[in-house]
Amino acid sequence: MSRINDFLSEAGVFFLATVDGDQPKIRPLGLHLEMDGKVLFGIGDFKNVYKQMVKNPKVEIVASKPDGHWMRYTGKAVFEEDNKYAEAALEGAPHLRGIYNEQTGNKMMMFHLEDATCVDITVMGEGESLI
């Protein structure tokens, strides 16, 4: 998991793909953390992306680094029940506390991928598994 987390850190921004009906939806994300042997991501419970993932948890995350390597991380999103993950994410990104708090009622939903594959691919290469 550390290799995946390190790749995402180096990339900075990465993209999460979901499905809305029969239409793919892709959006940029940046929040991730490694904890308890998992790479975790956070999204808001009030956003369409959350609703899409609840309906169809199959997702894909793609990141690209300046050196030409890109990563495809595919699996089933599993939402965490323990709030410690959201708290850790908010400690690392305190500016998000203005969005996710008791006053707004917005909750950060943390998830990790299971039944996943992850490949580091060079522009002209076949790829190397990161899991």
N, C-alpha and C positions, 0 to 999 in steps of 0.2 A: 504494500500500500504506500510505503514511503516513496517509491519511484513515481507513482501516479501523482501523489501530493506535490513532490518536487517539480514534476513536469508542469502541473497547473500553476504553481508559484512562479516558475520561470516565464510561462506564457502570459500571465496576468489576467487577461480576459479570455474566457472560453465560452462555448455556445452549447446550450441545452436544447435538444429537439424532442418535441412531444407530438401527439396527434390530437387534433380537434375534429371529431367526426372522421372524414376521409381526407382532411387537409393537414399536412405537416406544418408545425409551428416551431420556429427557432428564435431564441432570444439570447443576448449576451448576459453572462453572469461573471462574478469575480469572487464571490464568497465560497470558501472551502476551508476545511480544517481536517487534520488527522487526529483521531482520538480513539482509544480502545481498539486499535487494529483496523479501523475503518476510515475511509475518506468520506467526509460528510459535506453536504451542500445544504443551503438554506433558501427557502422561498416563502412568500407570504401566503397565509391561509385565505386572504381576500382576493388573490389574483387568479386569473383564468388558468395560468400554468398549473396551479395547485389542483384545480377542478379537473383539468385534463389528465393529470397524473393519477388522481384517485380513480378516474374512470378507466384509464389504460396506463398501467405503471411501466410499460416498456418505453424506455428512453435511450437517448444517445447523447454523449457529451463529446465535443470535438474541441481540441486546443491546438494552437500552432505556435511554434517558437521561432525566433529570428534566424536560427541556424538552418531552417528548412525542414526540420522535423515536425510532424504533426501526430496527434494522438486521437484515437477513436476508442472511447470507453462506452460500452453497450451493456445494458442489463435491465433488471427489474428494480424500480424504485421502491424502497421499503422505508416508510416514515417511522421515525424514532418516537417512542412514547415518553422517554425520560427527558425532562426539561433541561438537564445538565448540558446537553449538546447545544441547545439554543442559547443558554447563558454563556457558554464558552465562545460561541460565535459572536455574540454581542459584546463580550469583553474584548475580542480582537477587532471589532468594528463598532466602536462606541457611537459613531455618528448615526448608526441605524436605530439607536434607542429612541430617537424622535419619531420613528415610524412604528416600531414594535414596543408597545407599552400598554399599561392598563387603561390609560386615558383614551387612546385610540381604539383599543379593543383588538388591534391587529396582533396576530401571533406568527412568529417565525416557525415554520415547519421544517425540521431537519430530516434529511433522508440520506441513505447510502444505497449503493447498487449491489444486488445479489444476482446469482446465476450470470455473472458478468464475464466479459472478455475485454481486454485492453491491449491495444497494439500501438507501439511507437513506430511510425513509418517515415522513411526518408522520401524525398520527392520522387526518386526513381527506384526506390527499394521495395522489398516485400514486407518488411515490418518485423518487429521483435515483440514478443509478448511481455507485458509488464506485470502480469499476475502469475 
